[in-house]
Amino acid sequence: MRFGAYMWAMTTARTDRKRRREDPEVRRSQILAAAKRSFRLHGLQVTTVDKIAAEAQVSVGLLYRFFESKAEMVKAIIVEDVELQLHQIALALEEHSAGTGDLSELITARLGEATVDRERLALMLEIAAEICRNPALGDFIRTKRQELRNDVGTRLASQGLDRKQADFLIEQIDRASAVATGFAVHALIYSEAIGNVPATLAKIINTPKSEFQS
């Protein structure tokens, strides 16, 4: 065997051993990150499993070991986003426990951080469009949303709020989040800067419900 061919064979063998040793969670995260980039840059409808595998630098067979379909990847992205929101709320609750500010304002500020992420916003718009085409996906995200509300309600109750107070705060957060997301989309389309979304959230969350109903 020539020296060059021998070195190529040795390098390939080392690479194969490294791939076999790769942590499954690392591989899964790698594939999901590639899916998110592909959906955001090329659109969810035209992105194929083959394209995602190429972007992740894995075989299609390996990809299918982690995700049965493109729809399963979308669901994983939704779950990841819900977990991010829970993490942000948990951080706000920790800050509130330490006596660093008003709970609603702390939650508002934390959730506002995710809203100004242009890449996340573009990805969520793609998923929103897919939900309009896929009723099953819509049912899935609504279930996850309800799970998020229940979890937040439990966390708020642990801070001393009764259920009625917790539900009212969650309603405020939902309202603020919905309006601020629309504000961010508007800014994304019509200007370079998304703007001060956390400040917008703070203003909305402190607006009495009666003013929205009048």
N, CA and C of each residue as an Amber inpcrd file, in Angstrom:
protein
   642
   0.8460000  -1.1960000   0.0000000   0.0000000   0.0000000   0.0000000
   0.8870000   1.2530000   0.0000000   0.5730000   2.2320000  -0.8680000
   1.3430000   3.4590000  -0.8830000   1.1320000   4.2400000   0.4060000
   2.1120000   5.0830000   0.7270000   2.0570000   5.8220000   1.9920000
   0.8310000   6.7240000   2.0510000   0.5350000   7.4210000   0.9240000
  -0.6100000   8.3330000   0.9050000  -1.9130000   7.6040000   1.1460000
  -2.0660000   6.4470000   0.4810000  -3.2850000   5.6620000   0.6570000
  -3.3960000   5.1330000   2.0760000  -2.2170000   4.7470000   2.6410000
  -2.2000000   4.2380000   4.0180000  -2.6630000   5.3280000   4.9860000
  -2.1580000   6.5580000   4.8120000  -2.5260000   7.6620000   5.7000000
  -4.0180000   7.9920000   5.5710000  -4.5300000   7.9230000   4.3230000
  -5.9620000   8.1950000   4.1270000  -6.8070000   7.1550000   4.8500000
  -6.3930000   5.8940000   4.7620000  -7.1220000   4.8150000   5.4220000
  -7.1020000   4.9840000   6.9350000  -5.9330000   5.3750000   7.4740000
  -5.8090000   5.5730000   8.9170000  -6.6780000   6.7380000   9.3820000
  -6.6750000   7.8230000   8.6060000  -7.4850000   8.9950000   8.9680000
  -8.9680000   8.6590000   8.9410000  -9.3950000   7.9240000   7.9120000
 -10.7980000   7.5160000   7.8030000 -11.2070000   6.6350000   8.9700000
 -10.3320000   5.7170000   9.3460000 -10.6320000   4.8140000  10.4650000
 -10.7740000   5.5970000  11.7600000  -9.8900000   6.5820000  11.9630000
  -9.9690000   7.4000000  13.1870000 -11.2650000   8.2010000  13.2050000
 -11.6320000   8.7510000  12.0350000 -12.8710000   9.5340000  11.9470000
 -14.0840000   8.6720000  12.2590000 -14.0960000   7.4400000  11.6990000
 -15.2090000   6.5230000  11.9530000 -15.3120000   6.1700000  13.4320000
 -14.1400000   5.9450000  14.0770000 -14.1650000   5.6250000  15.5140000
 -14.6680000   6.8050000  16.3210000 -14.2650000   8.0270000  15.9100000
 -14.7130000   9.2340000  16.6110000 -16.2180000   9.3890000  16.4880000
 -16.7500000   9.1160000  15.2690000 -18.1900000   9.2280000  15.0690000
 -18.9520000   8.2320000  15.9190000 -18.4130000   7.0350000  16.0400000
 -19.0820000   6.0140000  16.8560000 -19.0820000   6.4100000  18.3330000
 -18.0180000   7.1350000  18.7460000 -17.9270000   7.5360000  20.1510000
 -18.7090000   8.8060000  20.4550000 -19.1540000   9.5010000  19.4230000
 -19.8460000  10.7740000  19.6160000 -21.0730000  10.5930000  20.5040000
 -21.2170000  11.4770000  21.4820000 -22.3510000  11.4480000  22.3870000
 -23.6470000  11.6000000  21.5780000 -24.6230000  10.6980000  21.7740000
 -25.8840000  10.7950000  21.0220000 -26.5680000  12.1540000  21.1660000
 -26.4900000  12.7460000  22.3670000 -27.1230000  14.0510000  22.5640000
 -26.4380000  15.1370000  21.7520000 -25.1060000  14.9940000  21.5930000
 -24.3670000  15.9440000  20.7590000 -24.8240000  15.8150000  19.3130000
 -24.9410000  14.5740000  18.8380000 -25.4030000  14.3290000  17.4780000
 -26.8110000  14.8850000  17.2670000 -27.6970000  14.6310000  18.2340000
 -29.0690000  15.1060000  18.1210000 -29.1090000  16.6320000  18.0390000
 -28.3340000  17.2890000  18.9010000 -28.2760000  18.7530000  18.9000000
 -27.7100000  19.2760000  17.5910000 -26.7250000  18.5770000  17.0610000
 -26.1000000  18.9540000  15.7950000 -27.1210000  18.8950000  14.6550000
 -27.9090000  17.8400000  14.6220000 -28.9240000  17.6810000  13.5810000
 -30.0200000  18.7300000  13.7360000 -30.4550000  18.9650000  14.9730000
 -31.5220000  19.9360000  15.2090000 -31.0610000  21.3490000  14.8570000
 -29.8170000  21.6700000  15.1670000 -29.2800000  22.9860000  14.8100000
 -29.2430000  23.1590000  13.2960000 -28.8770000  22.0860000  12.5860000
 -28.8540000  22.1300000  11.1160000 -30.2670000  22.3180000  10.5640000
 -31.2530000  21.6520000  11.1780000 -32.6460000  21.7980000  10.7470000
 -33.1120000  23.2400000  10.9390000 -32.7850000  23.8200000  12.0710000
 -33.1970000  25.1950000  12.3350000 -32.5760000  26.1670000  11.3380000
 -31.2920000  25.9910000  11.0400000 -30.6390000  26.8550000  10.0490000
 -31.2970000  26.6970000   8.6820000 -31.5540000  25.4680000   8.3010000
 -32.1380000  25.2020000   6.9870000 -33.5540000  25.7600000   6.8760000
 -34.3760000  25.5460000   7.8990000 -35.7470000  26.0660000   7.8880000
 -35.7390000  27.5890000   7.8000000 -34.8410000  28.1980000   8.5710000
 -34.7940000  29.6610000   8.6290000 -34.3130000  30.2730000   7.3150000
 -33.3030000  29.6660000   6.7140000 -32.6780000  30.2440000   5.5200000
 -33.3880000  29.8690000   4.2220000 -33.9520000  28.6530000   4.1570000
 -34.5130000  28.1700000   2.9020000 -36.0190000  27.9440000   2.9440000
 -36.5940000  27.9510000   4.1310000 -38.0190000  27.6990000   4.2530000
 -38.3010000  26.2550000   4.6090000 -39.3060000  26.0500000   5.4260000
 -39.5930000  24.7030000   5.9150000 -40.1020000  23.7890000   4.8120000
 -40.9090000  24.3260000   3.9140000 -41.5230000  23.4970000   2.8850000
 -40.5040000  22.9200000   1.9000000 -39.5100000  23.7090000   1.5140000
 -38.5610000  23.2460000   0.4920000 -37.3620000  22.5160000   1.0850000
 -37.1990000  22.5870000   2.3980000 -36.0730000  21.8960000   3.0300000
 -36.3820000  20.4110000   3.1540000 -35.5050000  19.5870000   2.6050000
 -35.6930000  18.1320000   2.6640000 -34.8190000  17.5300000   3.7650000
 -35.1290000  16.3020000   4.1290000 -34.3250000  15.5850000   5.1120000
 -32.8940000  15.4240000   4.6050000 -32.7400000  15.1860000   3.3050000
 -31.4090000  15.0590000   2.7220000 -30.5910000  16.3390000   2.9080000
 -31.2380000  17.4880000   2.7090000 -30.5460000  18.7670000   2.8710000
 -30.1320000  18.9870000   4.3250000 -30.9850000  18.5990000   5.2450000
 -30.6670000  18.7560000   6.6670000 -29.4880000  17.8670000   7.0440000
 -29.4970000  16.6270000   6.5430000 -28.3940000  15.7040000   6.8210000
 -27.0830000  16.2580000   6.2820000 -27.1220000  16.8320000   5.0750000
 -25.9160000  17.4110000   4.4930000 -25.4310000  18.5990000   5.3140000
 -26.3760000  19.4270000   5.7530000 -26.0160000  20.5940000   6.5720000
 -25.3970000  20.1560000   7.8990000 -25.9070000  19.0590000   8.4610000
 -25.3990000  18.5440000   9.7420000 -24.1530000  17.6860000   9.5690000
 -23.8220000  17.3770000   8.3160000 -22.6610000  16.5350000   7.9910000
 -22.8050000  15.1380000   8.6110000 -24.0060000  14.5910000   8.4530000
 -24.2710000  13.2160000   8.8890000 -24.9880000  12.4960000   7.7540000
 -25.0490000  11.1880000   7.8390000 -25.7840000  10.4250000   6.8390000
 -27.2810000  10.5280000   7.1100000 -28.0780000  10.3240000   6.0700000
 -29.5270000  10.3410000   6.2390000 -29.9570000   9.2350000   7.2030000
 -29.2810000   8.0850000   7.1220000 -29.5980000   6.9810000   8.0190000
 -29.3990000   7.3450000   9.4700000 -28.3030000   8.0640000   9.7580000
 -28.0360000   8.4850000  11.1340000 -29.0930000   9.4920000  11.5820000
 -29.4680000  10.3950000  10.6950000 -30.4990000  11.3820000  11.0440000
 -31.7940000  10.6910000  11.4600000 -32.1680000   9.6460000  10.7000000
 -33.4190000   8.9460000  11.0040000 -33.3510000   8.1610000  12.3190000
 -32.1600000   7.9260000  12.8250000 -32.0510000   7.2930000  14.1340000
 -32.5330000   8.2250000  15.2450000 -32.4730000   9.5260000  14.9940000
 -32.8750000  10.5090000  16.0050000 -34.2540000  11.1030000  15.7250000
 -34.5990000  11.2750000  14.4520000 -35.8780000  11.8890000  14.0840000
 -36.5180000  11.0800000  12.9610000 -37.7610000  10.6600000  13.1740000
 -38.4440000   9.8300000  12.1910000 -38.8570000  10.6040000  10.9480000
 -38.9880000  11.9220000  11.0810000 -39.4420000  12.7370000   9.9550000
 -39.0940000  14.1980000  10.2020000 -39.3300000  15.0110000   9.1820000
 -39.1260000  16.4500000   9.3200000 -40.0940000  17.0270000  10.3470000
 -41.3100000  16.4850000  10.3830000 -42.2980000  16.9490000  11.3550000
 -41.8190000  16.7270000  12.7880000 -41.1120000  15.6130000  13.0280000
 -40.5850000  15.3410000  14.3640000 -39.5330000  16.3680000  14.7560000
 -38.7660000  16.8500000  13.7750000 -37.7740000  17.8970000  14.0500000
 -38.4690000  19.2050000  14.4300000 -39.5600000  19.5070000  13.7230000
 -40.3170000  20.7220000  14.0420000 -40.8700000  20.6400000  15.4610000
 -41.3950000  19.4750000  15.8310000 -41.9050000  19.2900000  17.1910000
 -40.7900000  19.4730000  18.2230000 -39.6050000  18.9550000  17.9180000
 -38.4690000  19.0910000  18.8380000 -38.0800000  20.5570000  19.0000000
 -38.1740000  21.3260000  17.9240000 -37.8720000  22.7580000  17.9890000
 -38.8900000  23.4690000  18.8700000 -40.1670000  23.0920000  18.7350000
 -41.2210000  23.7010000  19.5570000 -40.9860000  23.3920000  21.0350000
 -40.6790000  22.1280000  21.3390000 -40.4120000  21.7400000  22.7250000
 -39.2090000  22.5220000  23.2660000 -38.1890000  22.6750000  22.4600000
 -36.9940000  23.4230000  22.8700000 -37.3510000  24.8720000  23.1760000
 -38.2330000  25.4610000  22.3610000 -38.6300000  26.8490000  22.5760000
 -39.4450000  26.9980000  23.8510000 -40.3250000  26.0430000  24.1160000
 -41.1120000  26.0700000  25.3580000 -40.1860000  25.9550000  26.5660000
 -39.1990000  25.0710000  26.4700000 -38.2320000  24.9050000  27.5570000
 -37.4210000  26.1800000  27.7730000 -37.1120000  26.8930000  26.6850000
 -36.4040000  28.1690000  26.8060000 -37.2510000  29.1780000  27.5700000
 -38.5420000  29.2440000  27.2530000 -39.4240000  30.1660000  27.9560000
 -39.5150000  29.8200000  29.4420000 -39.6080000  28.5230000  29.7430000
 -39.6490000  28.0990000  31.1460000 -38.3660000  28.4850000  31.8690000
 -37.2430000  28.3280000  31.1860000 -35.9580000  28.6850000  31.7840000
 -35.9080000  30.1830000  32.0850000 -36.4030000  31.0020000  31.1500000
 -36.4000000  32.4500000  31.3530000 -37.2990000  32.8400000  32.5330000
 -38.4470000  32.1760000  32.6280000 -39.3670000  32.4580000  33.7400000
 -38.7530000  32.0130000  35.0620000 -38.0670000  30.8580000  35.0560000
 -37.4170000  30.3720000  36.2720000 -36.3510000  31.3540000  36.7500000
 -35.6060000  31.9380000  35.8150000 -34.5940000  32.9340000  36.1790000
 -35.2490000  34.1640000  36.8030000 -36.3900000  34.5720000  36.2320000
 -37.1070000  35.7260000  36.7820000 -37.6140000  35.4310000  38.1930000
 -38.0880000  34.2130000  38.4230000 -38.5700000  33.8380000  39.7550000
 -37.4280000  33.8160000  40.7650000 -36.2580000  33.3660000  40.3320000
 -35.0820000  33.3830000  41.2130000 -34.7180000  34.8140000  41.5910000
 -34.7680000  35.7140000  40.6050000 -34.4590000  37.1240000  40.8710000
 -35.4860000  37.7300000  41.8300000 -36.7610000  37.3450000  41.6380000
 -37.8120000  37.8550000  42.5180000 -37.6190000  37.3500000  43.9470000
 -37.2240000  36.0890000  44.0810000 -36.9820000  35.5170000  45.4150000
 -35.8480000  36.2480000  46.1200000 -34.8910000  36.7400000  45.3130000
 -33.7570000  37.4790000  45.8900000 -34.1070000  38.9330000  46.1750000
 -35.3660000  39.3130000  45.8640000 -35.8220000  40.6700000  46.1580000
 -35.2870000  41.7240000  45.2170000 -35.0970000  41.3540000  43.9430000
 -34.4860000  42.3050000  43.0040000 -35.4920000  43.0680000  42.1520000
 -36.7950000  42.8570000  42.3610000 -37.7460000  43.6300000  41.5630000
 -39.1320000  43.0280000  41.5220000 -40.0230000  43.7310000  40.8020000
 -41.4070000  43.2780000  40.6290000 -41.4370000  42.0420000  39.7400000
 -42.2440000  41.0400000  40.1330000 -42.2510000  39.7590000  39.4290000
 -42.6810000  39.9030000  37.9740000 -43.7660000  40.6340000  37.7200000
 -44.2480000  40.7670000  36.3410000 -43.2160000  41.4570000  35.4570000
 -42.5260000  42.4570000  36.0050000 -41.5040000  43.1680000  35.2250000
 -40.2920000  42.2850000  34.9570000 -39.9230000  41.4480000  35.9320000
 -38.7910000  40.5460000  35.7530000 -39.0940000  39.5020000  34.6720000
 -40.3090000  38.9440000  34.7130000 -40.6990000  37.9600000  33.6950000
 -40.7470000  38.6250000  32.3290000 -41.3080000  39.8340000  32.2770000
 -41.3890000  40.5840000  31.0300000 -40.0150000  40.7880000  30.4070000
 -39.0740000  41.2160000  31.2340000 -37.7190000  41.4780000  30.7380000
 -37.0790000  40.2070000  30.1970000 -37.2510000  39.0980000  30.9080000
 -36.6550000  37.8250000  30.4820000 -37.2620000  37.3270000  29.1760000
 -38.5880000  37.3740000  29.0560000 -39.2350000  36.9120000  27.8310000
 -38.9290000  37.8400000  26.6620000 -38.7240000  39.1130000  26.9690000
 -38.3820000  40.0760000  25.9230000 -37.0520000  39.7790000  25.2660000
 -36.1370000  39.1540000  26.0080000 -34.8270000  38.8120000  25.4600000
 -34.9610000  37.8520000  24.2820000 -35.8790000  36.8910000  24.4000000
 -36.0760000  35.9240000  23.3160000 -36.7790000  36.5670000  22.1300000
 -37.6530000  37.5350000  22.3930000 -38.4290000  38.1570000  21.3270000
 -37.5540000  38.9380000  20.3540000 -36.4470000  39.5170000  20.8290000
 -35.5970000  40.3390000  19.9590000 -34.5610000  39.5200000  19.2030000
 -34.5640000  38.2100000  19.3730000 -33.6560000  37.3390000  18.6350000
 -34.1990000  37.1790000  17.2080000 -33.5470000  37.8240000  16.2410000
 -34.0390000  37.8420000  14.8620000 -34.0910000  36.4320000  14.2590000
 -33.0750000  35.6170000  14.5480000 -33.0320000  34.2700000  13.9890000
 -34.1690000  33.4070000  14.5370000 -34.4070000  33.5080000  15.8460000
 -35.5150000  32.7580000  16.4430000 -36.8430000  33.2280000  15.8680000
 -36.9890000  34.5390000  15.7140000 -38.2370000  35.0940000  15.1880000
 -38.4980000  34.5860000  13.7720000 -37.4630000  34.5830000  12.9200000
 -37.6180000  34.0900000  11.5500000 -38.0120000  32.6110000  11.5440000
 -37.3970000  31.8430000  12.4340000 -37.7070000  30.4130000  12.5250000
 -39.1400000  30.1950000  12.9930000 -39.5740000  30.9530000  13.9930000
 -40.9340000  30.8010000  14.5090000 -41.9850000  31.1990000  13.4650000
 -41.6430000  32.1580000  12.5910000 -42.5690000  32.5290000  11.5220000
 -42.7330000  31.3780000  10.5350000 -41.6390000  30.6870000  10.2370000
 -41.7140000  29.5090000   9.3640000 -42.5990000  28.4240000   9.9890000
 -42.4120000  28.2070000  11.2850000 -43.1980000  27.1800000  11.9740000
 -44.6700000  27.5910000  12.0460000 -44.9220000  28.8930000  12.2590000
 -46.3090000  29.3790000  12.2940000 -47.0070000  29.1120000  10.9590000
 -46.2890000  29.3270000   9.8540000 -46.8620000  29.0600000   8.5310000
 -47.1690000  27.5710000   8.3640000 -46.2660000  26.7270000   8.8690000
 -46.4640000  25.2820000   8.7710000 -47.6570000  24.8370000   9.6150000
 -47.8630000  25.4720000  10.7550000 -49.0050000  25.1410000  11.6110000
 -50.3220000  25.4060000  10.8690000 -50.3510000  26.4520000  10.0430000
 -51.5560000  26.7510000   9.2630000 -51.8540000  25.6480000   8.2540000
 -50.7870000  24.9720000   7.7930000 -50.9570000  23.9000000   6.8060000
 -51.1430000  22.5350000   7.4470000 -50.7410000  22.4080000   8.7090000
 -50.6990000  21.0990000   9.3650000 -51.4870000  21.1340000  10.6730000
 -52.7530000  20.7520000  10.6710000 -53.5800000  20.8100000  11.8850000
 -53.0080000  19.9900000  13.0450000 -52.3920000  18.8450000  12.7430000
 -51.8280000  18.0090000  13.8100000 -50.7140000  18.7480000  14.5410000
 -49.9080000  19.4860000  13.7920000 -48.8400000  20.2730000  14.4030000
 -49.4290000  21.3940000  15.2600000 -50.5300000  21.9690000  14.7810000
 -51.2100000  23.0030000  15.5610000 -51.7130000  22.4470000  16.8870000
 -52.2930000  21.2500000  16.8590000 -52.7530000  20.6050000  18.0990000
 -51.5820000  20.3610000  19.0490000 -50.4480000  19.9520000  18.4810000
 -49.2670000  19.6670000  19.2980000 -48.7780000  20.9250000  20.0110000
 -48.6770000  22.0240000  19.2800000 -48.1440000  23.2450000  19.8830000
 -49.1190000  23.8210000  20.9120000 -50.4230000  23.6440000  20.6770000
 -51.3890000  24.1240000  21.6720000 -51.3020000  23.2970000  22.9600000
 -51.0540000  21.9980000  22.8110000 -50.8700000  21.1480000  23.9950000
 -49.6410000  21.5760000  24.7750000 -48.5480000  21.8430000  24.0620000
 -47.3100000  22.2750000  24.7130000 -47.4920000  23.6390000  25.3830000
 -48.2850000  24.4930000  24.7390000 -48.5430000  25.8110000  25.3120000
 -49.3090000  25.6850000  26.6240000 -50.2960000  24.7790000  26.6500000
 -51.0610000  24.5710000  27.8760000 -50.1860000  23.9870000  28.9750000
 -49.2850000  23.0790000  28.6020000 -48.3420000  22.5230000  29.5790000
 -47.4660000  23.6330000  30.1580000 -47.0560000  24.5600000  29.2870000
 -46.2470000  25.6900000  29.7490000 -47.0280000  26.5340000  30.7450000
 -48.2880000  26.8400000  30.4400000 -49.1200000  27.6400000  31.3390000
 -49.2920000  26.9470000  32.6870000 -49.5310000  25.6380000  32.6590000
 -49.7010000  24.8930000  33.9060000 -48.4260000  24.9210000  34.7420000
 -47.2970000  24.7480000  34.0630000 -46.0100000  24.7580000  34.7760000
 -45.7490000  26.1230000  35.3880000 -46.0060000  27.1780000  34.6140000
 -45.8060000  28.5390000  35.1290000 -46.7360000  28.8060000  36.3070000
 -47.9850000  28.3360000  36.2040000 -48.9250000  28.5150000  37.3140000
 -48.4300000  27.8630000  38.5890000 -47.8640000  26.6670000  38.4690000
 -47.3140000  25.9630000  39.6350000 -46.1330000  26.7350000  40.2250000
 -45.2790000  27.2510000  39.3430000 -44.1100000  28.0100000  39.8130000
 -44.5320000  29.3060000  40.5080000 -45.5460000  29.9540000  39.9550000
 -46.0270000  31.1930000  40.5720000 -46.6740000  30.9140000  41.9270000
 -47.3870000  29.7880000  42.0170000 -48.0030000  29.4130000  43.2920000
 -46.9310000  29.1960000  44.3610000 -45.7800000  28.6790000  43.9430000
 -44.6860000  28.4590000  44.8890000 -44.1040000  29.7760000  45.3990000
 -44.4200000  30.8820000  44.6710000 -43.9620000  32.2130000  45.0910000
 -44.9770000  32.9110000  45.9880000 -46.0580000  32.1900000  46.3260000
 -47.0440000  32.7460000  47.2440000 -48.2940000  33.3100000  46.5930000
 -48.4020000  33.2220000  45.2550000 -49.5940000  33.7080000  44.5810000
 -50.6830000  32.6400000  44.6480000 -51.9380000  33.0790000  44.8330000
 -53.0140000  32.1000000  44.7390000 -53.3180000  31.8470000  43.2640000
 -54.1600000  30.8510000  42.9870000 -54.3750000  30.4480000  41.5970000
 -54.9680000  31.5760000  40.7700000 -55.8710000  32.3690000  41.3640000
 -56.4960000  33.4620000  40.6180000 -55.4590000  34.5070000  40.2370000
 -54.5800000  34.8390000  41.1800000 -53.5160000  35.8070000  40.8940000
 -52.5580000  35.2630000  39.8290000 -52.2290000  33.9720000  39.9460000
 -51.3100000  33.3470000  38.9910000 -51.9160000  33.3580000  37.5840000
 -53.2080000  33.0010000  37.4910000 -53.8680000  32.9740000  36.1840000
 -53.9150000  34.3640000  35.5590000 -54.1460000  35.3870000  36.3980000
 -54.2050000  36.7580000  35.8820000 -52.8370000  37.1880000  35.3530000
 -51.7680000  36.8450000  36.0800000 -50.4240000  37.2080000  35.6440000
 -50.0630000  36.4820000  34.3480000 -50.4370000  35.2050000  34.2570000
 -50.1730000  34.4350000  33.0280000 -50.9210000  35.0540000  31.8490000
 -52.1640000  35.5000000  32.1010000 -52.9440000  36.1450000  31.0440000
 -52.2530000  37.4280000  30.5810000 -51.7230000  38.2020000  31.5320000
 -50.9920000  39.4160000  31.1860000 -49.7570000  39.0990000  30.3510000
 -49.0280000  38.0610000  30.7740000 -47.8160000  37.6700000  30.0530000
 -48.1580000  37.2370000  28.6350000 -49.2260000  36.4350000  28.4870000
 -49.6640000  35.9860000  27.1580000 -50.0150000  37.1650000  26.2660000
 -50.7670000  38.1040000  26.8350000 -51.2030000  39.2710000  26.0690000
 -50.0060000  40.1070000  25.6310000 -49.1030000  40.3290000  26.5770000
 -47.9100000  41.1190000  26.2750000 -47.0380000  40.4280000  25.2380000
 -46.8780000  39.1200000  25.3980000 -46.0390000  38.3620000  24.4790000
 -46.6000000  38.3920000  23.0590000 -47.9350000  38.2460000  22.9430000
 -48.5730000  38.2400000  21.6270000 -48.4070000  39.5870000  20.9280000
 -48.6730000  40.6630000  21.6580000 -48.5780000  41.9950000  21.0550000
 -47.1230000  42.3440000  20.7350000 -46.2100000  42.0080000  21.6480000
 -44.8030000  42.3270000  21.4300000 -44.2140000  41.5330000  20.2670000
 -44.6870000  40.2910000  20.0850000 -44.2240000  39.5080000  18.9380000
 -44.6770000  40.1690000  17.6430000 -45.9230000  40.6240000  17.6180000
 -46.4100000  41.3540000  16.4470000 -45.6040000  42.6200000  16.2100000
 -45.2590000  43.3160000  17.2820000 -44.4380000  44.5210000  17.2020000
 -43.0650000  44.1850000  16.6150000 -42.4790000  43.0780000  17.0700000
 -41.1610000  42.6680000  16.5920000 -41.2070000  42.2790000  15.1130000
 -42.2710000  41.5750000  14.7000000 -42.4220000  41.1950000  13.2910000
 -42.5410000  42.4450000  12.4290000 -43.3370000  43.3990000  12.8720000
 -43.5140000  44.6530000  12.1360000 -42.1650000  45.3580000  11.9650000
 -41.4060000  45.4280000  13.0570000 -40.0940000  46.0940000  12.9990000
 -39.1230000  45.3160000  12.1150000 -39.2160000  43.9980000  12.1640000
 -38.3320000  43.1540000  11.3570000 -38.5760000  43.3860000   9.8680000
 -39.8340000  43.5770000   9.4860000 -40.1850000  43.7660000   8.0830000
 -39.8860000  45.1880000   7.6090000 -40.2100000  46.1790000   8.4400000
 -40.1700000  47.5620000   7.9700000 -38.9550000  48.3730000   8.4290000
 -38.1130000  47.7930000   9.2710000 -36.9220000  48.5260000   9.7020000
 -35.8050000  47.5680000  10.0350000 -34.5810000  48.0800000  10.1510000
 -33.4250000  47.2520000  10.4680000 -33.4220000  46.8290000  11.9270000
 -33.8600000  47.7250000  12.8050000 -33.8300000  47.4400000  14.2450000
 -35.1890000  46.9470000  14.7030000 -35.1950000  45.9080000  15.5090000
 -36.4520000  45.3910000  16.0530000 -37.0160000  46.3570000  17.0910000
 -36.1450000  47.0820000  17.7730000 -36.6110000  48.0520000  18.7520000
 -36.5600000  47.5240000  20.1640000 -37.0340000  48.3320000  21.0850000
 -36.9670000  47.9900000  22.5000000 -38.1930000  47.1810000  22.8890000
 -38.1780000  45.9010000  22.5240000 -39.3250000  45.0370000  22.8120000
 -39.5520000  44.8670000  24.3080000 -38.5000000  44.6730000  25.1390000
 -38.7580000  44.5490000  26.5800000 -39.5320000  45.7360000  27.1480000
 -39.2350000  46.9520000  26.6710000 -39.9520000  48.1340000  27.1560000
 -41.4050000  48.0840000  26.7050000 -41.6360000  47.6200000  25.4810000
 -42.9970000  47.4770000  24.9790000 -43.7710000  46.4490000  25.7970000
 -43.1080000  45.3350000  26.0940000 -43.7260000  44.3120000  26.9300000
 -44.1140000  44.8800000  28.2910000 -43.2120000  45.6330000  28.9000000
 -43.4690000  46.1960000  30.2270000 -44.6950000  47.1120000  30.1970000
 -44.8030000  47.9080000  29.1320000 -45.9390000  48.8200000  29.0110000
 -47.2470000  48.0470000  28.8650000 -47.2210000  46.9930000  28.0370000
 -48.4430000  46.2140000  27.8020000 -48.8680000  45.4480000  29.0430000
 -47.8980000  44.8320000  29.7050000 -48.2280000  43.9650000  30.8390000
 -48.7990000  44.7570000  32.0120000 -48.4820000  46.0710000  32.0500000
 -48.9880000  46.8980000  33.1490000 -50.2310000  47.6950000  32.7610000
 -50.7470000  47.4420000  31.5360000 -51.9740000  48.1080000  31.1060000
 -53.1860000  47.3440000  31.6480000 -54.0890000  47.9980000  32.3310000
 -55.2780000  47.3070000  32.8610000 -56.0510000  46.6000000  31.7590000
 -56.5830000  45.4550000  32.0970000 -57.3430000  44.6600000  31.1230000
 -58.5170000  45.4480000  30.5660000 -59.1100000  46.3250000  31.3640000
 -60.2870000  47.0670000  30.9470000 -59.9880000  47.9630000  29.7420000
 -58.7140000  48.4560000  29.6270000 -58.3660000  49.3140000  28.5250000
 -58.3400000  48.5620000  27.1940000 -58.0640000  47.2540000  27.2330000
 -58.0740000  46.4410000  26.0280000 -59.4960000  46.0940000  25.6050000
 -60.4200000  46.1240000  26.5750000 -61.8050000  45.7360000  26.2950000
 -62.6870000  46.9210000  25.9250000 -62.1800000  48.1380000  26.1900000
 -63.0060000  49.3290000  25.9290000 -63.0390000  49.6900000  24.4440000
